[in-house]
Amino acid sequence: MRILYDHQVFSLQDGGGISRYYFELTRAFSMMASCSCDILLGLHRNTYPFQASASTSVWQCRSRIAVRPGTVRYALNHLASNCIVPFQGGYDIYHPTLYRWLELAQYKKMVVTHHDCAYERYTSLFQNAPEIMRMRARQFAKADAVICPSQATRRDLHRFYNIPEHKTFVVYHGIASLNAARAATSTLSKRPFLLYVGSRAPYKNFHGLVSAFAEAGLQRSFDILAVGGGPRHSDELDQIRRAGLSAFVHFIDRVSDNVLAAYYEQAHLLVYPSLHEGFGFPPLEAMTLGCPVVAARASCLPEICGPAACLFDPDSEDAFVEALKLSCYDEEWRRKAIALGRDHARQYTWQDCARNTLSVYETVSSSV
């Protein structure tokens, strides 16, 4: 089976969850004799080490100049890819990495992955939400199959789009092995800390963590470390200052996987209070490294975290406070959570993700 992946997500970001998904998926495919992949990365500075193998062809031009992710890089790569792809012959499967496609690609079936419904659920937070939703609707109508990373995302997909049930499939992501850089956190305060990873968009509920942390009085023993998520916003800093937490909340920009792994290993707890996720990598990554997890009982998180996390009702600050106190101070719960988390996370592998994705490809390829 011959499969094509295009440049889109790699033109718009140098790293992130969606880029990681396609990197890990194609890396797992490269070890399978039953398929070969062409990846049109184009001009990029992606953080993931895409390399050609016997069954994988990678067209790329790693930029040594500052071509930032965005529309210019996207336009250059789209033009170049459309010039290249007609000469590559036909593909059994074309799997676009975002919601447009290469007009000149020759293929038999199209499969797309729908990662989450944040644009649909929180339209007011995104200026381009109407445009994204129109593009998604057009592509879903064109695609022969739509892959979702969780049952919750699949339910959201059918809530917002008129897609036949038989065209949608759930394929869970995998979790990569992270190796900690043990000296990475040497500059951090020696106080125990609660770890928060990722975007701090309103629906990610970082403000809820700050509020519950202060209400629980955890600043007497713990700090908060927020990793990633971009620059600090004035409303975040105002809330932290009003709560008297300025000395206890630390922000760190994007870090390497090795440094992130070190934070997971050293954290007293990962707190993941998000109100909406398509899959959610951080809780499972934390579990693999022996870090207990508190997560909101919302969206896909109960499905993905299962019994290994302390789940709380995100509509109740009291419930959030009690979950933080339990997970911070109950040593018996913590021991059980660490053991259960390691075991639970083992079921999510990129090899299984690749096999199940290939099964979707084969299903649509055999259909009329």
Sine and cosine of phi, psi and omega as CSV:
sin_phi,cos_phi,sin_psi,cos_psi,sin_omega,cos_omega
0.00,0.00,0.73,-0.68,-0.03,-1.00
-0.95,-0.31,0.79,-0.62,-0.16,-0.99
-0.81,-0.59,0.64,-0.77,0.03,-1.00
-0.90,-0.44,0.76,-0.64,0.17,-0.99
-0.88,-0.48,0.66,-0.75,-0.09,-1.00
-0.97,-0.24,-0.08,-1.00,-0.15,-0.99
-0.99,0.15,-0.21,0.98,-0.39,-0.92
-0.81,0.59,-0.84,0.54,-0.07,-1.00
-0.92,0.40,-0.52,0.86,-0.02,-1.00
-0.97,0.24,-0.35,0.94,0.10,-1.00
-0.98,0.21,-0.43,0.90,-0.12,-0.99
-0.97,-0.23,-0.18,0.98,0.05,-1.00
-0.47,-0.88,0.56,-0.83,0.06,-1.00
-1.00,0.02,-0.22,0.98,0.04,-1.00
-0.13,-0.99,0.36,-0.93,-0.02,-1.00
0.47,-0.88,0.05,-1.00,-0.10,-1.00
-0.88,0.48,-0.66,0.76,-0.04,-1.00
-0.95,0.31,-0.66,0.76,0.08,-1.00
-0.86,0.51,-0.69,0.72,0.02,-1.00
-0.87,0.50,-0.66,0.75,0.00,-1.00
-0.83,0.56,-0.77,0.64,-0.04,-1.00
-0.95,0.32,-0.54,0.84,0.07,-1.00
-0.89,0.45,-0.77,0.64,-0.05,-1.00
-0.92,0.38,-0.61,0.79,-0.01,-1.00
-0.90,0.43,-0.76,0.66,-0.03,-1.00
-0.94,0.33,-0.51,0.86,0.07,-1.00
-0.91,0.42,-0.65,0.76,0.05,-1.00
-0.92,0.39,-0.62,0.79,0.04,-1.00
-0.89,0.45,-0.54,0.84,-0.04,-1.00
-0.89,0.45,-0.29,0.96,0.01,-1.00
-0.99,-0.10,0.05,1.00,-0.01,-1.00
-0.97,-0.26,0.75,-0.66,-0.03,-1.00
-0.97,0.24,-0.27,0.96,-0.14,-0.99
-1.00,0.08,-0.03,1.00,-0.03,-1.00
-0.51,-0.86,0.40,-0.92,0.11,-0.99
-0.74,-0.67,0.54,-0.84,-0.10,-0.99
-0.83,-0.56,0.66,-0.75,0.24,-0.97
-0.94,-0.34,0.79,-0.61,-0.01,-1.00
-0.87,-0.48,0.89,-0.45,-0.02,-1.00
-0.99,-0.12,0.99,0.14,0.00,-1.00
-0.96,0.29,-0.62,0.78,-0.04,-1.00
0.94,0.35,-0.47,-0.88,0.04,-1.00
-0.95,0.32,0.85,-0.52,-0.08,-1.00
-0.33,-0.94,0.24,-0.97,0.15,-0.99
-0.71,-0.71,0.68,0.73,-0.12,-0.99
-0.91,0.41,0.55,-0.83,-0.06,-1.00
-0.98,0.18,-0.23,0.97,-0.03,-1.00
-1.00,-0.05,0.69,-0.72,-0.15,-0.99
-0.99,0.12,0.96,0.27,0.08,-1.00
-0.91,0.41,0.77,-0.64,0.03,-1.00
-0.64,-0.77,0.58,-0.81,0.03,-1.00
-0.95,0.31,0.58,-0.82,0.11,-0.99
-0.76,-0.65,-0.11,-0.99,-0.04,-1.00
-0.86,0.50,-0.51,0.86,-0.06,-1.00
-0.93,-0.37,0.16,0.99,-0.05,-1.00
-0.73,-0.69,0.79,-0.61,0.08,-1.00
-0.95,-0.33,0.78,-0.62,-0.03,-1.00
-0.86,-0.51,0.92,-0.38,0.12,-0.99
-1.00,-0.07,0.90,-0.45,-0.07,-1.00
-0.51,-0.86,0.35,-0.94,0.07,-1.00
-0.64,-0.77,1.00,0.03,-0.04,-1.00
-0.91,0.41,0.86,-0.51,-0.13,-0.99
-0.98,0.19,0.75,-0.66,0.14,-0.99
-0.99,-0.12,-0.02,1.00,0.06,-1.00
-0.94,-0.35,0.27,-0.96,-0.13,-0.99
-0.99,0.15,0.96,0.28,0.13,-0.99
-1.00,-0.08,0.98,-0.17,-0.13,-0.99
-0.94,0.35,0.47,-0.88,0.12,-0.99
-0.86,0.52,0.63,-0.78,0.02,-1.00
0.54,-0.84,-0.32,-0.95,-0.19,-0.98
-0.92,0.38,-0.59,0.80,0.00,-1.00
-0.91,0.42,-0.76,0.65,0.02,-1.00
-0.89,0.46,-0.63,0.78,0.02,-1.00
-0.88,0.48,-0.74,0.68,-0.05,-1.00
-0.89,0.45,-0.68,0.73,0.03,-1.00
-0.88,0.47,-0.70,0.71,-0.02,-1.00
-0.94,0.35,-0.58,0.81,0.00,-1.00
-0.91,0.41,-0.68,0.73,0.03,-1.00
-0.89,0.45,-0.74,0.67,-0.02,-1.00
-0.90,0.44,-0.67,0.75,-0.02,-1.00
-0.90,0.44,-0.65,0.76,0.02,-1.00
-0.93,0.38,-0.41,0.91,0.09,-1.00
-0.98,0.22,-0.54,0.84,-0.07,-1.00
-1.00,0.09,-0.68,0.73,-0.23,-0.97
-0.90,0.43,-0.50,0.87,0.02,-1.00
-0.90,0.44,-0.39,0.92,-0.04,-1.00
-1.00,-0.01,0.04,1.00,-0.04,-1.00
-1.00,-0.05,-0.06,1.00,-0.03,-1.00
0.99,0.12,-0.15,-0.99,-0.06,-1.00
-1.00,0.00,0.48,-0.88,0.03,-1.00
-0.91,-0.41,0.54,-0.84,0.11,-0.99
-0.95,0.32,-0.67,0.75,-0.03,-1.00
-0.74,-0.68,0.74,-0.68,0.20,-0.98
-0.93,-0.37,0.86,-0.52,-0.03,-1.00
-0.89,-0.46,1.00,0.03,0.04,-1.00
-0.87,0.50,0.56,-0.83,-0.04,-1.00
-1.00,0.01,-0.17,0.99,0.19,-0.98
-0.60,-0.80,-0.47,-0.88,-0.30,-0.96
-0.98,-0.20,0.14,0.99,0.25,-0.97
-0.95,-0.31,-0.08,-1.00,0.04,-1.00
-0.48,-0.88,0.28,-0.96,0.04,-1.00
-0.98,0.19,0.90,-0.43,-0.11,-0.99
-0.90,0.44,-0.49,0.87,-0.09,-1.00
-0.99,-0.13,0.06,1.00,0.04,-1.00
-0.93,0.36,0.63,-0.78,0.04,-1.00
-0.96,-0.29,0.85,-0.52,-0.08,-1.00
-0.42,-0.91,0.29,-0.96,0.01,-1.00
-1.00,-0.05,-0.69,0.72,-0.05,-1.00
-0.69,-0.73,0.52,-0.86,0.07,-1.00
-0.91,-0.41,0.74,-0.68,0.07,-1.00
-0.82,-0.57,0.71,-0.71,0.03,-1.00
-0.81,-0.58,0.40,-0.92,0.09,-1.00
-0.93,-0.36,0.79,-0.61,0.05,-1.00
-0.97,-0.24,0.92,-0.40,-0.20,-0.98
-0.99,0.10,-0.61,0.79,0.04,-1.00
-0.18,-0.98,0.10,-1.00,-0.01,-1.00
-0.90,-0.44,0.62,0.78,0.01,-1.00
-0.89,0.46,-0.66,0.75,0.01,-1.00
-0.89,0.46,-0.62,0.78,-0.04,-1.00
-0.96,0.27,-0.63,0.78,-0.05,-1.00
-0.98,0.18,-0.52,0.85,-0.10,-1.00
-0.80,-0.60,0.82,0.57,-0.10,-0.99
-0.83,0.56,-0.61,0.80,-0.08,-1.00
-0.93,0.38,-0.29,0.96,-0.02,-1.00
-0.99,0.12,-0.24,0.97,-0.11,-0.99
-0.83,-0.56,0.87,-0.49,0.00,-1.00
-0.87,0.50,-0.59,0.81,-0.08,-1.00
-0.99,-0.11,0.26,0.97,-0.06,-1.00
-0.83,0.56,-0.73,0.68,0.00,-1.00
-0.86,0.51,-0.64,0.77,0.00,-1.00
-0.92,0.40,-0.70,0.72,0.02,-1.00
-0.87,0.49,-0.68,0.73,-0.02,-1.00
-0.91,0.40,-0.60,0.80,0.06,-1.00
-0.91,0.42,-0.68,0.73,0.03,-1.00
-0.89,0.46,-0.68,0.73,0.01,-1.00
-0.88,0.48,-0.71,0.70,-0.03,-1.00
-0.87,0.50,-0.66,0.75,0.02,-1.00
-0.90,0.43,-0.68,0.74,-0.04,-1.00
-0.95,0.31,-0.63,0.78,0.04,-1.00
-0.88,0.48,-0.59,0.81,0.03,-1.00
-0.92,0.38,-0.55,0.84,-0.05,-1.00
-0.99,0.14,-0.53,0.85,-0.12,-0.99
-0.93,0.36,0.49,-0.87,0.07,-1.00
-1.00,0.03,-0.33,0.94,0.06,-1.00
-0.41,-0.91,0.52,-0.85,0.05,-1.00
-0.82,-0.57,0.86,-0.52,0.02,-1.00
-1.00,-0.08,0.70,-0.71,0.08,-1.00
-0.86,-0.51,0.58,-0.82,-0.05,-1.00
-0.99,0.11,-0.01,1.00,0.04,-1.00
-0.34,-0.94,0.32,-0.95,0.08,-1.00
-0.91,0.42,-0.59,0.81,0.01,-1.00
-0.88,0.47,-0.66,0.75,0.03,-1.00
-0.92,0.39,-0.61,0.79,0.04,-1.00
-0.89,0.45,-0.66,0.76,0.04,-1.00
-0.89,0.45,-0.68,0.74,0.06,-1.00
-0.87,0.49,-0.67,0.75,0.00,-1.00
-0.84,0.54,-0.72,0.70,-0.01,-1.00
-0.96,0.28,-0.41,0.91,0.07,-1.00
-0.93,0.38,-0.62,0.78,-0.12,-0.99
-0.98,-0.18,-0.30,0.95,-0.08,-1.00
-0.72,-0.69,0.55,-0.83,-0.01,-1.00
-1.00,0.02,0.99,0.10,-0.05,-1.00
-0.86,-0.51,0.75,-0.66,0.04,-1.00
-0.86,0.52,0.63,-0.78,-0.02,-1.00
-0.83,0.57,-0.63,0.78,-0.11,-0.99
-0.93,0.36,-0.21,0.98,0.01,-1.00
-1.00,0.00,-0.10,0.99,-0.10,-1.00
-0.93,-0.37,0.62,-0.78,-0.05,-1.00
-0.67,-0.74,0.56,-0.83,0.10,-1.00
-0.97,-0.22,0.84,-0.54,0.10,-1.00
-0.75,-0.66,0.92,-0.40,-0.02,-1.00
-0.95,0.31,0.57,-0.82,0.10,-0.99
-0.94,0.35,0.17,-0.98,0.13,-0.99
-0.96,-0.28,0.08,-1.00,0.05,-1.00
-0.86,-0.52,0.82,-0.58,0.01,-1.00
-0.98,0.21,0.45,-0.89,0.09,-1.00
-0.97,0.24,0.83,-0.56,0.01,-1.00
-0.96,-0.28,0.71,-0.70,0.02,-1.00
-0.93,-0.37,0.82,-0.57,-0.12,-0.99
-0.97,0.23,0.66,-0.75,0.21,-0.98
-1.00,0.01,0.98,-0.22,-0.27,-0.96
-0.93,0.36,-0.34,0.94,0.02,-1.00
-1.00,-0.02,0.06,1.00,-0.20,-0.98
-0.93,0.37,-0.46,0.89,-0.11,-0.99
-0.96,-0.27,0.39,0.92,-0.08,-1.00
-0.91,0.41,-0.41,0.91,-0.03,-1.00
-1.00,0.02,-0.05,1.00,-0.03,-1.00
-0.99,0.16,0.43,-0.90,0.08,-1.00
-0.81,0.58,0.56,-0.83,0.00,-1.00
-0.97,0.24,-0.14,0.99,0.04,-1.00
-0.93,0.37,0.54,-0.84,0.12,-0.99
-0.85,0.53,0.50,-0.87,-0.04,-1.00
-0.67,-0.74,0.48,-0.88,0.16,-0.99
-1.00,-0.08,0.75,-0.66,-0.10,-1.00
-0.98,-0.17,0.69,-0.72,0.13,-0.99
-0.81,-0.58,0.77,-0.64,-0.08,-1.00
-0.82,-0.57,0.76,-0.65,0.16,-0.99
0.94,-0.35,-0.24,-0.97,-0.04,-1.00
-0.86,0.51,0.51,-0.86,0.09,-1.00
-0.91,-0.41,0.52,0.85,0.12,-0.99
-0.83,0.55,0.44,-0.90,-0.09,-1.00
-0.78,0.63,-0.64,0.77,-0.06,-1.00
-0.97,0.26,-0.17,0.99,0.09,-1.00
-0.98,0.21,-0.27,0.96,0.20,-0.98
0.94,0.35,0.53,0.85,0.11,-0.99
-0.89,0.45,-0.59,0.81,0.03,-1.00
-0.88,0.48,-0.55,0.84,0.04,-1.00
-0.92,0.40,-0.60,0.80,0.06,-1.00
-0.90,0.44,-0.72,0.70,-0.01,-1.00
-0.86,0.51,-0.70,0.72,-0.03,-1.00
-0.91,0.42,-0.73,0.68,-0.02,-1.00
-0.93,0.37,-0.60,0.80,0.04,-1.00
-0.86,0.50,-0.72,0.70,0.01,-1.00
-0.92,0.38,-0.66,0.75,-0.02,-1.00
-0.90,0.44,-0.58,0.82,0.00,-1.00
-0.98,0.18,-0.17,0.98,-0.01,-1.00
0.93,0.36,0.46,0.89,-0.09,-1.00
-0.95,0.30,-0.27,0.96,0.00,-1.00
-0.90,0.44,-0.26,0.96,0.05,-1.00
-0.93,0.38,-0.41,0.91,-0.07,-1.00
-0.80,-0.61,-0.32,0.95,-0.17,-0.99
-0.73,-0.68,0.38,-0.93,0.23,-0.97
-0.95,-0.31,0.18,-0.98,0.22,-0.98
-0.93,-0.36,0.74,-0.67,0.12,-0.99
-0.89,-0.45,0.90,-0.43,0.02,-1.00
-0.97,-0.24,0.89,-0.46,-0.07,-1.00
-0.95,-0.31,0.77,-0.64,-0.01,-1.00
0.98,0.20,-0.22,-0.98,0.10,-1.00
1.00,-0.01,0.04,1.00,0.08,-1.00
0.99,0.12,-0.15,-0.99,-0.08,-1.00
-0.92,0.39,0.44,-0.90,0.05,-1.00
-0.94,0.34,0.63,-0.78,0.01,-1.00
-0.98,-0.21,0.45,-0.89,-0.07,-1.00
-0.88,0.47,-0.59,0.81,-0.01,-1.00
-0.93,0.37,-0.55,0.83,0.08,-1.00
-0.90,0.43,-0.74,0.67,-0.02,-1.00
-0.90,0.43,-0.59,0.81,0.04,-1.00
-0.90,0.43,-0.70,0.72,0.01,-1.00
-0.89,0.46,-0.69,0.73,0.00,-1.00
-0.89,0.45,-0.67,0.74,0.01,-1.00
-0.91,0.41,-0.70,0.71,-0.01,-1.00
-0.89,0.46,-0.53,0.85,0.00,-1.00
-0.99,0.13,-0.04,1.00,-0.01,-1.00
0.95,0.32,0.52,0.85,-0.10,-0.99
-0.93,-0.38,0.19,0.98,-0.11,-0.99
-0.84,0.55,-0.54,0.84,-0.02,-1.00
-0.99,0.11,-0.10,0.99,-0.15,-0.99
-0.88,-0.47,-0.07,1.00,-0.01,-1.00
-0.90,-0.43,0.85,-0.52,-0.06,-1.00
-0.88,-0.48,0.63,-0.78,0.02,-1.00
-0.90,-0.44,0.69,-0.73,0.02,-1.00
-0.75,-0.66,0.72,-0.70,-0.02,-1.00
-0.94,0.33,-0.08,-1.00,-0.01,-1.00
-0.77,0.64,0.68,-0.73,0.00,-1.00
-0.80,-0.61,0.29,-0.96,0.06,-1.00
-0.94,0.34,0.26,-0.96,0.04,-1.00
-0.86,0.51,-0.62,0.78,-0.03,-1.00
-0.91,0.41,-0.65,0.76,0.02,-1.00
-0.94,0.35,-0.66,0.75,0.05,-1.00
-0.86,0.51,-0.66,0.75,0.04,-1.00
-0.87,0.50,-0.62,0.78,0.03,-1.00
-0.90,0.44,-0.63,0.77,0.05,-1.00
-0.91,0.43,-0.67,0.74,0.06,-1.00
-0.85,0.53,-0.72,0.70,-0.06,-1.00
-0.91,0.41,-0.57,0.82,-0.09,-1.00
-1.00,-0.04,-0.27,0.96,-0.04,-1.00
-0.92,0.39,0.57,-0.82,0.12,-0.99
-0.96,0.29,-0.43,0.90,-0.13,-0.99
-0.19,-0.98,0.60,-0.80,0.25,-0.97
-0.99,-0.15,0.78,-0.63,0.07,-1.00
-0.94,-0.34,0.83,-0.56,-0.05,-1.00
-0.78,-0.63,0.99,0.13,-0.15,-0.99
-1.00,0.00,0.28,0.96,-0.13,-0.99
-0.85,0.52,0.62,-0.79,0.03,-1.00
-1.00,0.04,-0.27,0.96,0.00,-1.00
-0.47,-0.88,0.78,-0.63,0.08,-1.00
-0.60,-0.80,0.47,-0.89,0.15,-0.99
-1.00,0.07,-0.60,0.80,0.05,-1.00
-0.59,-0.81,-0.89,0.45,0.03,-1.00
1.00,-0.04,1.00,-0.03,0.00,-1.00
-0.96,0.28,-0.69,0.72,-0.18,-0.98
-0.81,0.58,-0.68,0.73,0.00,-1.00
-0.85,0.52,-0.68,0.74,-0.01,-1.00
-0.95,0.31,-0.61,0.79,0.07,-1.00
-0.86,0.51,-0.69,0.73,0.02,-1.00
-0.88,0.47,-0.69,0.72,-0.02,-1.00
-0.86,0.51,-0.64,0.76,-0.02,-1.00
-0.88,0.47,-0.42,0.91,-0.06,-1.00
-0.96,-0.28,0.30,0.95,0.11,-0.99
0.97,0.24,0.45,0.89,0.02,-1.00
-0.97,-0.25,0.87,-0.50,0.04,-1.00
-0.89,0.46,0.42,-0.91,-0.12,-0.99
-0.78,-0.62,0.73,-0.69,0.24,-0.97
-0.92,-0.39,0.78,-0.63,-0.06,-1.00
-0.63,-0.78,0.43,-0.90,0.05,-1.00
-0.94,0.35,0.62,-0.79,0.12,-0.99
-0.99,0.12,0.97,0.24,-0.11,-0.99
-0.49,-0.87,0.46,-0.89,0.10,-1.00
0.79,0.61,-0.75,-0.66,-0.07,-1.00
-1.00,0.03,-0.07,1.00,-0.18,-0.98
-0.89,0.45,-0.66,0.75,0.10,-0.99
-0.87,0.49,-0.60,0.80,0.00,-1.00
-0.92,0.39,-0.69,0.72,-0.08,-1.00
-0.99,0.17,-0.67,0.74,-0.06,-1.00
-0.99,0.16,-0.43,0.90,0.00,-1.00
0.85,0.53,-0.60,-0.80,-0.05,-1.00
-0.99,0.10,0.07,1.00,-0.13,-0.99
-1.00,0.07,-0.20,0.98,-0.02,-1.00
-0.92,-0.40,0.39,-0.92,0.17,-0.99
-1.00,0.07,0.95,-0.31,-0.06,-1.00
-0.99,-0.10,0.62,-0.78,0.01,-1.00
-0.74,-0.67,0.38,-0.92,0.05,-1.00
-0.97,0.24,0.92,-0.39,-0.07,-1.00
-0.94,0.34,-0.19,0.98,0.05,-1.00
-1.00,0.10,-0.08,1.00,-0.05,-1.00
-0.84,-0.54,0.93,-0.38,0.05,-1.00
-0.90,0.43,-0.57,0.82,0.03,-1.00
-0.86,0.51,-0.67,0.74,0.01,-1.00
-0.91,0.41,-0.63,0.78,0.04,-1.00
-0.89,0.45,-0.72,0.69,0.00,-1.00
-0.87,0.50,-0.72,0.69,-0.01,-1.00
-0.91,0.42,-0.61,0.79,0.03,-1.00
-0.90,0.43,-0.65,0.76,0.03,-1.00
-0.91,0.41,-0.69,0.72,0.00,-1.00
-0.89,0.45,-0.71,0.70,0.01,-1.00
-0.85,0.53,-0.78,0.63,-0.12,-0.99
-0.96,0.29,-0.37,0.93,0.04,-1.00
-1.00,0.09,-0.56,0.83,-0.21,-0.98
-0.89,-0.45,-0.30,0.95,-0.04,-1.00
-1.00,0.04,0.99,-0.14,-0.10,-0.99
-0.92,0.39,-0.54,0.84,0.05,-1.00
-0.91,0.42,-0.70,0.72,0.05,-1.00
-0.88,0.48,-0.67,0.74,-0.05,-1.00
-0.89,0.46,-0.68,0.73,0.02,-1.00
-0.88,0.47,-0.70,0.72,0.01,-1.00
-0.91,0.42,-0.67,0.74,-0.04,-1.00
-0.90,0.43,-0.63,0.78,0.00,-1.00
-0.90,0.43,-0.73,0.68,-0.01,-1.00
-0.91,0.41,-0.70,0.71,-0.02,-1.00
-0.92,0.40,-0.62,0.78,-0.01,-1.00
-0.90,0.44,-0.71,0.71,0.02,-1.00
-0.86,0.52,-0.71,0.71,-0.02,-1.00
-0.92,0.39,-0.67,0.75,-0.03,-1.00
-0.90,0.43,-0.68,0.73,-0.09,-1.00
-0.93,0.37,-0.37,0.93,-0.05,-1.00
-0.90,0.43,-0.36,0.93,-0.05,-1.00
-0.97,0.24,-0.20,0.98,-0.03,-1.00
-0.98,-0.22,0.98,-0.18,-0.01,-1.00
-0.83,-0.55,0.50,-0.87,0.04,-1.00
-0.95,0.32,-0.41,0.91,0.07,-1.00
-0.91,0.42,-0.69,0.72,0.06,-1.00
-0.91,0.42,-0.65,0.76,0.03,-1.00
-0.86,0.51,-0.71,0.71,0.00,-1.00
-0.90,0.43,-0.70,0.72,0.01,-1.00
-0.88,0.48,-0.68,0.73,-0.02,-1.00
-0.95,0.32,-0.55,0.84,0.09,-1.00
-0.92,0.39,-0.68,0.74,0.05,-1.00
-0.87,0.49,-0.59,0.81,0.06,-1.00
-0.88,0.48,-0.64,0.77,0.07,-1.00
-0.90,0.45,-0.72,0.70,0.03,-1.00
-0.83,0.55,-0.71,0.71,-0.04,-1.00
-0.92,0.39,-0.59,0.80,0.02,-1.00
-0.89,0.46,-0.73,0.68,-0.02,-1.00
-0.95,0.31,-0.51,0.86,0.01,-1.00
-0.92,0.40,-0.52,0.86,-0.03,-1.00
-1.00,0.08,-0.19,0.98,-0.01,-1.00
-0.99,0.14,0.43,-0.90,-0.02,-1.00
-0.98,0.22,0.00,0.00,0.00,0.00
